[in-house]
Amino acid sequence: MSVVRNIFLGQSAHAVLLFALGVCVMLAARLPGFFAGEFAGVSTQTWFVFVIANAVVHQLYVWACWRLELHAGLLTRCMGAAAFPVYAAGFTVLIVARLVLITLLSLANAGTLSIDPDLARVLAALLCVPVAYLAYSINRYFGFARAFGIDHFEPAWRDAPLVRAGIFRITGNAMYVFGFLLLWIPALYFRSTAAIVAAAFSHAYIWVHYLTTEKPDMKFIYGRAGTGPQS
């Protein structure tokens, strides 16, 4: 297949699935209290748009960087050895912004979700457990460079052994299954209807990324479908 075709492989499905998620979000926006409240003088509706926009920009950023590097070596040709660190810095800013923005949305829209406050706090606390275990497992066994996709940049990483320790004993897809539970924590703690919908969107959308970008990439890199060295 041509370089251009490889770069855009799966992205028609990405667009269709993103549109479907957008329709679901618009339907959810009819829920009571969805756009109630504000924080720091900014309306809930505006914070919600920021959260959704950040999620889309983040995943398009990863797709563009991964595919341009994997199939054209463009980032390395432009930046040399700095390609992966520059990409990783952008990734870090965007992923941290996800948590910050959904927390601000939760504060703006606090108290709109019809759930007992004590139950909401207990659920939020319970979600901290797999999220913390995932962070420990990535740091201890997997490595954050690998989690960011360094195998798209440096072929030497493609011979790294499978990791089946820590949370990765449960599933090789641990970052998708458990990582995005982090976004549900402030939504539940502050009982925000809009933030719950935003967290659900983000969690569903990361699976769109997996199916339409990462899974095809791993088949290209490793000759098999799956989650890269974890498959």
C-alpha positions as CSV (number, residue, x, y, z in Angstrom):
1,M,0.0,0.0,0.0
2,S,1.1,3.6,-0.6
3,V,2.4,5.8,2.2
4,V,-0.6,8.0,2.0
5,R,-3.0,5.0,2.1
6,N,-1.1,3.7,5.1
7,I,-1.3,7.0,6.9
8,F,-5.1,7.2,6.5
9,L,-5.8,3.5,7.0
10,G,-8.8,3.2,9.3
11,Q,-9.6,6.9,9.5
12,S,-12.9,6.7,7.6
13,A,-14.1,4.4,10.3
14,H,-12.6,6.8,12.9
15,A,-14.7,9.6,11.4
16,V,-17.9,7.6,11.3
17,L,-17.5,6.4,14.9
18,L,-16.6,9.9,16.1
19,F,-19.8,11.2,14.4
20,A,-21.8,8.5,16.1
21,L,-20.3,9.4,19.5
22,G,-21.1,13.1,18.8
23,V,-24.8,12.2,18.2
24,C,-24.8,10.3,21.5
25,V,-23.4,13.4,23.2
26,M,-26.0,15.6,21.7
27,L,-28.8,13.3,22.9
28,A,-27.3,13.2,26.4
29,A,-27.2,17.0,26.5
30,R,-31.0,16.8,27.0
31,L,-30.5,15.3,30.4
32,P,-31.7,17.5,33.4
33,G,-29.0,19.9,34.6
34,F,-26.6,19.1,31.8
35,F,-25.6,22.7,31.2
36,A,-26.3,24.1,34.6
37,G,-23.7,26.0,36.5
38,E,-20.4,27.7,35.9
39,F,-16.9,27.9,37.3
40,A,-14.4,30.8,37.3
41,G,-16.9,32.8,35.3
42,V,-17.0,30.1,32.5
43,S,-20.2,28.3,31.8
44,T,-20.6,24.5,32.0
45,Q,-21.4,24.4,28.3
46,T,-18.0,26.1,27.5
47,W,-16.1,23.7,29.8
48,F,-17.8,20.8,28.2
49,V,-16.8,22.0,24.7
50,F,-13.2,22.3,25.9
51,V,-13.2,18.7,27.3
52,I,-14.6,17.2,24.1
53,A,-12.3,19.4,21.8
54,N,-9.2,18.4,23.9
55,A,-10.1,14.7,23.5
56,V,-10.5,15.0,19.8
57,V,-7.3,17.1,19.3
58,H,-5.3,14.7,21.5
59,Q,-6.3,11.6,19.6
60,L,-5.8,13.2,16.2
61,Y,-2.4,14.4,17.4
62,V,-1.4,10.9,18.3
63,W,-2.7,9.5,15.0
64,A,-0.8,12.1,12.9
65,C,2.4,11.8,14.8
66,W,2.4,8.0,14.8
67,R,1.4,7.5,11.2
68,L,3.7,10.3,9.8
69,E,6.6,8.8,11.7
70,L,5.8,5.1,11.1
71,H,5.2,5.3,7.4
72,A,7.2,8.4,6.3
73,G,9.7,9.0,9.1
74,L,8.7,12.6,8.9
75,L,9.2,13.6,12.5
76,T,12.7,12.1,12.7
77,R,13.7,13.6,9.4
78,C,12.6,17.1,10.7
79,M,13.8,16.9,14.3
80,G,16.3,14.0,14.5
81,A,16.7,12.4,17.9
82,A,14.4,15.1,19.4
83,A,11.4,13.7,17.5
84,F,10.1,11.3,20.2
85,P,10.8,13.7,23.2
86,V,8.9,16.5,21.3
87,Y,6.0,14.3,20.5
88,A,5.9,12.9,24.1
89,A,5.9,16.5,25.5
90,G,2.9,17.3,23.4
91,F,1.2,14.1,24.4
92,T,1.8,14.8,28.1
93,V,0.3,18.3,27.9
94,L,-2.8,17.0,26.1
95,I,-3.3,14.1,28.5
96,V,-2.8,16.2,31.6
97,A,-5.2,18.8,30.1
98,R,-7.9,16.0,29.9
99,L,-7.9,15.6,33.7
100,V,-7.7,19.3,34.4
101,L,-10.5,20.2,32.1
102,I,-12.9,17.5,33.2
103,T,-12.2,18.5,36.8
104,L,-13.1,22.1,36.0
105,L,-16.2,20.9,34.2
106,S,-17.1,18.8,37.2
107,L,-16.8,21.8,39.5
108,A,-18.9,24.0,37.2
109,N,-21.7,21.3,36.9
110,A,-21.4,19.9,40.5
111,G,-24.4,18.4,42.1
112,T,-26.5,17.8,39.0
113,L,-26.1,14.0,38.9
114,S,-28.9,12.3,40.9
115,I,-26.8,10.0,43.1
116,D,-26.2,9.9,46.8
117,P,-23.2,12.0,47.6
118,D,-21.6,9.4,49.9
119,L,-22.1,6.7,47.3
120,A,-20.6,8.9,44.6
121,R,-17.5,9.5,46.8
122,V,-17.1,5.8,47.5
123,L,-17.3,5.0,43.8
124,A,-14.8,7.7,43.0
125,A,-12.4,6.3,45.7
126,L,-12.8,2.7,44.4
127,L,-11.9,3.9,40.9
128,C,-8.6,5.3,42.3
129,V,-7.4,1.7,43.0
130,P,-7.1,0.4,39.4
131,V,-5.9,3.7,38.2
132,A,-3.1,3.8,40.8
133,Y,-2.2,0.2,40.1
134,L,-2.0,0.9,36.4
135,A,0.3,3.9,37.0
136,Y,2.5,1.7,39.2
137,S,2.5,-1.1,36.6
138,I,3.4,1.2,33.8
139,N,6.3,2.7,35.8
140,R,7.5,-0.6,37.2
141,Y,7.1,-3.0,34.3
142,F,6.2,-1.3,31.1
143,G,7.8,2.1,30.9
144,F,6.1,5.4,30.0
145,A,8.1,5.7,26.7
146,R,6.6,2.4,25.6
147,A,3.1,3.5,26.7
148,F,3.5,6.7,24.6
149,G,4.3,4.7,21.5
150,I,8.1,4.8,21.1
151,D,7.9,1.7,19.0
152,H,6.5,4.0,16.2
153,F,9.8,6.0,16.4
154,E,12.6,3.6,17.3
155,P,12.7,0.1,15.8
156,A,14.9,-1.2,18.6
157,W,11.9,-1.1,20.9
158,R,9.9,-3.5,18.7
159,D,11.9,-6.4,20.1
160,A,10.9,-5.7,23.7
161,P,9.4,-8.7,25.5
162,L,5.8,-9.1,26.4
163,V,4.8,-7.7,29.8
164,R,2.5,-9.9,31.9
165,A,3.2,-8.4,35.3
166,G,1.3,-6.1,37.5
167,I,-2.1,-5.0,36.0
168,F,-0.9,-6.4,32.6
169,R,-1.6,-9.9,34.0
170,I,-5.3,-9.1,33.8
171,T,-5.3,-7.7,30.3
172,G,-2.7,-6.4,27.7
173,N,-5.2,-3.6,27.1
174,A,-4.9,-2.3,30.6
175,M,-4.3,1.3,29.5
176,Y,-7.6,1.4,27.6
177,V,-9.6,-0.6,30.1
178,F,-8.4,1.1,33.3
179,G,-6.5,4.2,32.4
180,F,-9.5,6.3,31.4
181,L,-11.3,5.5,34.6
182,L,-9.2,8.5,35.9
183,L,-11.6,10.8,34.1
184,W,-14.7,9.3,35.9
185,I,-13.2,10.1,39.3
186,P,-13.9,13.9,39.4
187,A,-17.2,13.4,37.5
188,L,-18.4,11.1,40.3
189,Y,-16.9,12.9,43.2
190,F,-18.5,16.2,42.2
191,R,-21.7,14.5,40.9
192,S,-21.7,16.2,37.5
193,T,-24.0,15.0,34.8
194,A,-22.0,16.8,32.1
195,A,-18.7,15.4,33.3
196,I,-20.1,11.8,33.4
197,V,-21.1,12.2,29.8
198,A,-17.7,13.7,28.9
199,A,-15.9,10.8,30.7
200,A,-18.0,8.3,28.9
201,F,-17.3,10.0,25.6
202,S,-13.5,10.0,26.3
203,H,-13.5,6.4,27.4
204,A,-15.4,5.2,24.3
205,Y,-13.4,7.4,22.0
206,I,-10.1,5.9,23.2
207,W,-11.4,2.6,22.0
208,V,-12.1,4.2,18.6
209,H,-8.4,5.1,18.6
210,Y,-7.4,1.6,19.4
211,L,-9.6,0.0,16.7
212,T,-8.8,2.5,13.9
213,T,-5.2,3.6,14.6
214,E,-3.3,1.5,17.1
215,K,-4.6,-2.0,16.1
216,P,-3.7,-1.5,12.4
217,D,-0.3,0.0,13.5
218,M,0.5,-3.0,15.6
219,K,-0.3,-5.3,12.8
220,F,2.0,-3.3,10.5
221,I,4.8,-3.2,13.1
222,Y,4.6,-6.6,14.6
223,G,2.8,-8.6,11.9
224,R,-0.1,-9.3,14.1
225,A,-3.3,-7.4,15.3
226,G,-3.4,-6.3,18.9
227,T,-1.9,-3.9,21.4
228,G,1.7,-3.9,20.2
229,P,4.2,-5.7,22.4
230,Q,1.4,-6.7,24.7
231,S,-0.5,-8.8,22.1
